[in-house]
Amino acid sequence: MKRGPRMADIASDDPDLEELIACPQCDALYVAREPASGERIMCRRCHHVLIAPRSGAFGRIVALAVTVMILMFGATFFPFLGINAQGITNRASVFDAALAFVDGGWMMGLSVAVAALIVLIPAARAALVVYVIAPLALGRRPWPGARRAFRWSEDLRPWSMAEIFVIGVAVALVKVSDLARVEYGPAFWMFAGLVVVIVLQDATMCRWTIWKTLEDRRP
């Protein structure tokens, strides 16, 4: 396992700024060096993985991003949950939940926020990832605006809250299950699978490798 030099080593070597990489967890600076496939470069201070190139990773990332978009479409419009209480059954999708606030005047802003944070932003981020990495996976030059698109996808990452939504639903179901019989719709399982796919996509993605490939193949 390879590790980067300490910050003191960087100051003495006086490297080009473009060769530096900062740990996203503790902000320690290192000189970026590309390891062999399968090896990782970790932060000496907090042990966060900084660079971890994998053979065939671009193709897997594209496949996972496309899976995210497909699951997100189904999870939005298929029934999410059904509640049966005293003979009365009600089923709703995530789309129905977002529309529930439309007629509430100022509450419409909440409807837009729910739709954006849970559905639109994760789907947009997946689409941006496909746009950036698909040509790289095919060994071609990046498409126009690929660097900007990848920066947008990284900026949207903290606002992609599909995982938070699933955790909130799980907590709410603990309370609701005591009052009514809960039926899980297909969208519930799609969201559960969606969380797993998003985690796998982020774990497979080596951002330093993507930035370097975009730079090396820039027209």
N, C-alpha and C positions, 0 to 999 in steps of 0.2 A: 504494500500500500504506500503510495507516494504522498508526501505532504509538502506544502509550500514553505518557503523560507519565512523567518520571522520578520516583523516590521523593521527591526534594526538593520537587517540585511538589505532590505529594499532601499533604505535611505543611503547606505554606503555605496550601493551599486548604481544609484541614480538612473533607473531604467526609464524608458519611454512611458508616458502616462497611459498609452493605449495598451501596454502590456500588463497593467495592474488590474487586479480583481479584488473587490471588497466582499467580505463575508456579509451576507444579508442578516445574520443573527447578531454578530458582535462588532461589525464594521472594521475588523482587522484587515489590513492590506497585504496582498501577496502578489508576486510576479506570476502571471499565468503561464503555465507550460502544459502543452497537450500530452496527456498520458496515453499509454497504449490502450487499445480496446479492451474493456473489461476491468481496467484499473480505475481507481478513484483518487482524487485529490481532496483532502479534508482540511478544515480549519484546525490549526494547532490549538487555538484557544478554547473553542466551544465544540469542536468535532463535527461541525456542520459540513455536509458534502458540497463542495464547490464545483467540481468538474467530474462528470462521470459519463464519458462517451460509451455508447453501446452499439455493437454491430447491428444494422438493420433497424435502429430505433426510429428513424424518420418514417418508415413505412408503418410501423406499429402505432406511432403517434397519430398519423393520418387516419388509420382505421379506427382508433379509439375516439377521435374527434368526430368522425362521421357517425359512429355509434351514439355519441352524446346527442347529436342533432336529431337522429331518428327516435331515440328514447324520449327526448324532450318533447317532440311533437305528439307522440302517443300519450305521454304522461300529462300533457296539458288538456287534451280533449276527451280522453277516455274517463269513465267514472273512477273517482279516486276513493271515496268512502261512501258507505251506505249505513244509515242509522235506523234501527227498528226499535220503537218505544211504544208500548201499549197498542200494538197493531198498526201503527202509523210508520210507514217507511219513507225515507228520503235519501236520495242519492245525489251526489254533486261531484263535479270535476274541478280541477284547479282553475280552469277558465270561468266556471260558474262562480267560484269563490271570489275571483278578481272582479267580476261584473256585479257582485252583490253590493258594492259601494258606489256604483255609478250614479244612482238616483239620490245620493245623499248630499248633493251640493258640494261643499268643500271637501267632503269625504272622497270625492272622485280622485283627488290627489293620492289618497291611500291606495285606491284601486290601481292607479298607474304604477305606484311604487311596488306593490305586490307583484304585478305582472312583470315589471322590469327586473327586479332583484331575483325572482324565482325562475322566470322563463326566458325573457328576452336577453338579458346579459349573458347567462351561461351559453345560450344558443349562439349569440353573436361572437362570443369568445371562441367557441369551437369552430365557427365559420372562418374567423380570422386565422386560426391555427392551420386549418386546411389550406387556406390561400397562401400562407407563408411556406409551409413545409412540403406540400404536394410536389412542386417542381424540384425541390431539393431531394426528395425521395426518388425521383426519376432521373437524378443526375443532371438536371438542367439548371439554367440560370434562374435566379429569383424573378418573379413577376414584378411589374412596376409597383412601387410603393410597399414592397414586402417588409422593409425595415420599419417603416411607420406602422404598418399593420401589426407587426409583432410587438411593437412598443404599446400599441393600443390594447392588445390582448393581455399584456402584462399589467397594464394600468387597470383593466377591468377585473383582474383576478380577485382583489379584496371585496369587490361588489357582487361577485357571483355567489349567491347564497342558497343554492339548491340543497346543499348539505345541511345548512342551518334550518331550513324549512323542514326537512325530514326529522331532525332531532326535535324540533318544536312539536311536530305532529305526534311523535312517539310519546312525548311528555303529556300532551293533551289527551291521548288515548287512554292513558292510565286513569285519568279522571272520568272520562266519558264512559268507559267500559263498566263502571259501577252503576250508571244510570240507564244505559240502553245497550242493546246488542249491536255490535259494530261489525259491518261486513267490509272486507277489503276488496276494492275494485282492482282491475288490471293496472290502472295508473299508479296505484300505491306500490306495486311490485316493480313497475318501470322506474319509479323514482328511487326505490331502494337499489336497483341495478345501476341507475344513473350515478348515484353517489360512488359506488365501487369503481365504475368506469372513469369518473373524473379523478379519483385518487390514483388509479393506475396511470392515467395520462400524465398527471403532474409528476409521478414518480419516475416515469420513463423519460421525461423531457429533461435534457441537459441544456440549459439556457445558454451557457457559455459556448457550447458547440454550435448551437443554432446561430448565435451572433457571429461567430468566427466564419461559419460556412457562408452566411449572407455576405460578409465582407470579402471573402476569398472569391466568391462567384459573382461579385458585383460587376455589371457591364462596364 
